[in-house]
Structures are given as C-alpha cells and as structure tokens.
C-alpha cells in the first residue's frame, strides 16, 4: 500500500507542478577543462548597475582561467556585440593573443551572430552558460564579487569615485597569491612578480632569456598541477550537496522550474513551481539539455539539469489533461 501511494504521488501531475522539490540539486559538478598555458581559455562578464563615474557605468571583467589574471575595463554603457569585440581586441587580445575558448553568459552581446562570427574568424570557440545557471561562468562571477566588495570599501564615501580605484583593484588582485594556484596571477602569467615599491626589489640582475623561459615553464607546470588539485577539491566539495542527475534521453518528457520564468500570476506564492511538461530536444552535455519550448516562452531552450525534473508515469495515476499554459509577462 505504501509503495502504491508513493508511486501515485510521484506520477501525479498536479503534485509535480505545485510542490517545491526538497531534494539536493541534481547534476554533479562538471568542471571546465584545465588550460595548459596562460590566456588560452578566458571568461568574460559585465558588472552593471553602477553609478556614473568619469563617464563610465559598466565594467567588463576578463579573467584568464589558467593564471587567474584579470582585467577590469570601465565602459560608458553596456556595449553591443561589435563594441564588445573592439574592446576585447584593444584591451586584451593585443596584450595576450587570441584565446582558444571564451566562456560567457547568454547576454545579448554573446548570443548575437556578430559575436559568433567574430570569434569564428579568430579561431576561438564560444562557450555559453546554460540558462539561469551563472555558476557555469563561476570564475568571472567570483572575480566580480571580489571587485564589487573592493569598490564598496574604497568608494564608500563617494560612490561616483569608483573609476579611479579600478586600476589599483586590478593590480592588487593580480599581485596577490591565488588560492587555486598558490602563486600570484602576475607570476603565473608572466613568470615574475613585480614589486609594489622599488625598495621591495630583491634582485636587480637581469636573467638570461633561457633562465627566464625555464622559470616560466616551471611556474606554468606547477600552476597546472595546482589547478588540477583545486578542481578535484572543488568537485568533491560541491558534489557533497548534489546528486547525480537522471539519465535523460532525447524525447523524454520533463517539468521545467518556473523560478526564472516570468509567469503572470495573481500571487507568486500560489503560482506553479514547475511548468510543462516539455520534451527534451537534445542532450548538450551531462549537465545541460535543450528543451522543445513554445515560442511564447521567449527564453533560451538550454537549461541546467537542476532546473528540470522527469515526468513520472504510472498505471495507478493515468495522465490528466494538461492545464492551460501559464500566462507569461511580456
């Protein structure tokens, strides 16, 4: 009897739509590949909502996933895809070369055909995060959090002064040892650590080119090993609070969390927690699926597996007629 009741509840479409899941998030951590040299793989993101400061109100964060070296680039407004490409060439690529891979969220700049064509022409792949799952671009998100915390401290007296502190926040980040690599981003990227003041310079001798190259190779090897260990530790820590996702297949029916869907409801508290069911169109990777969605939803169809749950079938609970689709806010 108990088994039948549990099976009936699991297959009940009303329960599936209305009840919040108490299970740990599904989808074990899928870390990005570890780069083998500086500036081959980068992550980018924007910081918005800032007060105007010296004609700027937006910051573009660019972080090297190998060395953790960052650039904080002030901009007057959120740029278009073309403007973003120009900024990357002028502030990043001319210093560090063309990367092999660029990770970003699904902002309008990065999903545009202009950005895709730009990266394709350079030979760089575009890696976009899954819908409503910013953790996929965790390195840029973390850099933004550190940047915002520093700005709150330094610009506490006058919020419009934040631009003048940006260069020093970047310098402080790049000369401070990274918890992931054990060395500063500057040293991991360039092979030496610049002094903050001349009195801190311990050795003024100029090393030979061969000595410098050997030192760089040693630092990069040590950095790569540190990143590998850090990635393994992060996976173990994150997966303690997660469960493996179901083995989803194309054509399978799933429910989609309404948490980030703009549903029009008299009371958000009484709105359905899941909508659908929808059909899985494609398995992008073990943590991301593409759904076949109606055009009215107006959201990107790729979702992290933590945003969906499988439709359960049972002879004890025949499928009921689907309710009318949720009304969406334009």
TIZA-225192 format. One record per residue (C-alpha): residue in three letters; x, z, y. Coordinates in steps of 0.5 Angstrom, whole numbers, plus 500, padded with zeros to 3 digits. Layout:
N
ALAXZY ...
//
This chain:
330
UNK500500500 UNK506502505 UNK509495503 UNK503491505 UNK502495511 UNK509494514 UNK508486511 UNK502485515 UNK504488522 UNK511484521 UNK506478521 UNK501480526 UNK502475532 UNK499480537 UNK504485535 UNK509480535 UNK507478542 UNK505485545 UNK510490542 UNK517491545 UNK523491540 UNK527497538 UNK532494534 UNK539493537 UNK540487540 UNK542481535 UNK548477535 UNK555479534 UNK560478539 UNK563471539 UNK569471543 UNK572465546 UNK578462543 UNK584465546 UNK588461550 UNK596460549 UNK598459556 UNK596460563 UNK591456566 UNK589452560 UNK582456560 UNK579458566 UNK572462568 UNK568461575 UNK562464578 UNK560466585 UNK559472589 UNK553471593 UNK548476598 UNK554478602 UNK553479610 UNK557473614 UNK564475615 UNK568470619 UNK564464618 UNK563466610 UNK558469606 UNK560467599 UNK566468594 UNK568463589 UNK571467583 UNK576463579 UNK580467573 UNK585465568 UNK583467561 UNK590468559 UNK593472564 UNK587475568 UNK590472574 UNK584471580 UNK583467586 UNK577470591 UNK575464595 UNK571465601 UNK566460603 UNK561459608 UNK555458604 UNK553456596 UNK556450595 UNK554443592 UNK557441586 UNK561436590 UNK563441594 UNK565446588 UNK569440586 UNK573439592 UNK574447593 UNK577447586 UNK582441587 UNK584444594 UNK585452592 UNK586452584 UNK588445581 UNK593443586 UNK597450584 UNK596451577 UNK594444574 UNK588441570 UNK585446565 UNK582444558 UNK576448559 UNK572451564 UNK567457563 UNK561458568 UNK554460568 UNK548455569 UNK548455576 UNK545448579 UNK552446581 UNK555447574 UNK549443570 UNK549437575 UNK551430573 UNK556430578 UNK560436576 UNK560434569 UNK563427571 UNK568430575 UNK570435569 UNK570429564 UNK574425569 UNK579430569 UNK579431561 UNK576438562 UNK571441558 UNK565444561 UNK562451557 UNK556453560 UNK553460558 UNK546461554 UNK540462558 UNK539469561 UNK546472558 UNK551473563 UNK556476558 UNK558469556 UNK562469562 UNK564476562 UNK571475565 UNK568472571 UNK563477571 UNK568483570 UNK572480576 UNK566480581 UNK564487579 UNK571490581 UNK571485587 UNK565488589 UNK567495588 UNK573494592 UNK569491598 UNK564497598 UNK570501599 UNK574497604 UNK568494608 UNK564501608 UNK565502616 UNK563495618 UNK560490612 UNK562484616 UNK569485616 UNK570484608 UNK573477609 UNK580480612 UNK580484606 UNK579479601 UNK587476600 UNK589484599 UNK584485594 UNK586479590 UNK594481591 UNK592488588 UNK588485582 UNK594480580 UNK600485581 UNK596491577 UNK597491570 UNK591488566 UNK588493560 UNK588487556 UNK595484556 UNK599490558 UNK602486564 UNK600484571 UNK597477571 UNK602475576 UNK607477571 UNK603474565 UNK602467569 UNK609466573 UNK614470569 UNK616475574 UNK613481578 UNK613480586 UNK615487590 UNK610489595 UNK615491600 UNK623489600 UNK625496598 UNK622495591 UNK626489589 UNK631492584 UNK635486582 UNK636480587 UNK640476583 UNK637469581 UNK636468574 UNK638461571 UNK633456569 UNK634457562 UNK633465562 UNK627464566 UNK624460561 UNK626464555 UNK623470559 UNK616466561 UNK616464553 UNK617472551 UNK612474556 UNK606469554 UNK607470547 UNK607478548 UNK600476552 UNK597472547 UNK598478542 UNK595483547 UNK589478548 UNK588478540 UNK588485539 UNK584486545 UNK579481543 UNK579484536 UNK578491539 UNK572489544 UNK569485538 UNK569492534 UNK566496540 UNK561491542 UNK558490534 UNK557497533 UNK551497538 UNK549490535 UNK546487529 UNK547480525 UNK542475528 UNK537472522 UNK540465519 UNK536461524 UNK535454522 UNK532448526 UNK525447525 UNK524455525 UNK518458529 UNK521464534 UNK518468539 UNK521468546 UNK522474550 UNK518474557 UNK523478560 UNK526473564 UNK520468564 UNK516468571 UNK510470568 UNK504471572 UNK500477570 UNK495482574 UNK500487571 UNK507486569 UNK507492564 UNK501489561 UNK504482560 UNK506480553 UNK513482551 UNK514475548 UNK511468548 UNK510462544 UNK511461538 UNK516455539 UNK520451535 UNK528451534 UNK530444536 UNK538445535 UNK543451533 UNK548450538 UNK553456535 UNK551462531 UNK549466538 UNK545460541 UNK540456540 UNK536451543 UNK528451543 UNK523446544 UNK519448550 UNK513445554 UNK515442561 UNK511447564 UNK516453563 UNK521450567 UNK527454564 UNK533451560 UNK532451553 UNK538454551 UNK538462549 UNK542467546 UNK539470540 UNK538476543 UNK532473547 UNK528471541 UNK526473534 UNK523470528 UNK516469527 UNK514472520 UNK509469515 UNK505473510 UNK499471506 UNK496478508 UNK495476515 UNK493469516 UNK496466522 UNK491467528 UNK489462533 UNK494462539 UNK492465545 UNK492460552 UNK499459554 UNK502465559 UNK501463566 UNK507461570 UNK509463577 UNK511456581 
//
